[in-house]
Amino acid sequence: MELRTVNVTRYITPLREGGSLPALAEADDGFKYVVKFRGAGHGTKALISELIGGQVAQTLGFRIPELVFVNLDEAFGRSEGDEEIQDLLQNSKGLNLGLHFLSGAFTFDPVVTHVDPKLASQIVWMDAFLTNVDRTVRNTNMLIWHKELWLIDHGATLYFHHSWVNWEKYAVSPFLQIKDHVLLPYASRLDEVDVEFKKILTSEKIGEIVDLIPDEWLEWGDEGETPGDIKKIYLQFLIERINNSQIFVKEAQNARKALI
């Protein structure tokens, strides 16, 4: 399991969503990417969430835009006229993360587009597993592209790492925020999906995903904590969470019953 690395050649336009200031940019492979910058809001932790969330989604068979590591040269952005953007680019030198730009895609609307119970259950299960707080009616983070459903923006997953304490408690949390999931009303096959997905997300596969995290994104640990130590906690968190999946599955089922 590996990601390609591209170099930004042209900053096109900011995508002013929340405080993260992602941008549309062109790379040296000729493609356009939505770039998430390490110098924004939550720093490299948001990139780690995006990387792990995206790779878990891909492993489980969902359609997601290709993820790539995006290298930003130290000199890039010095001529940018907007001071806020210039500071962002200057603070983001090195490896960032990009998602292939889906030109012509439009936002998923649950009123317009029907999602069958199996697919809805699969997405709800994954988001409960990853503790994704950002797949709501207000912000679905799903697109329709070529008449197919694509998942985007997993930067709000794994919120436990923003405090980096008591990860064991968060690993077995029921994830109460699942009640706000846009697809929860249709997720009637969670038990079936739980059995299937636990066979796919083995400890070995989770380990391969965690190993993708660049060491330079892991320089925020406590004193004496190495990148290897931090990766080990991510691995343990995800394995513990999947081993106790009945906790978040039951919570999702109870929340769904309250809705219907």
Disulfide bonds with the S-S distance in Angstrom:
none
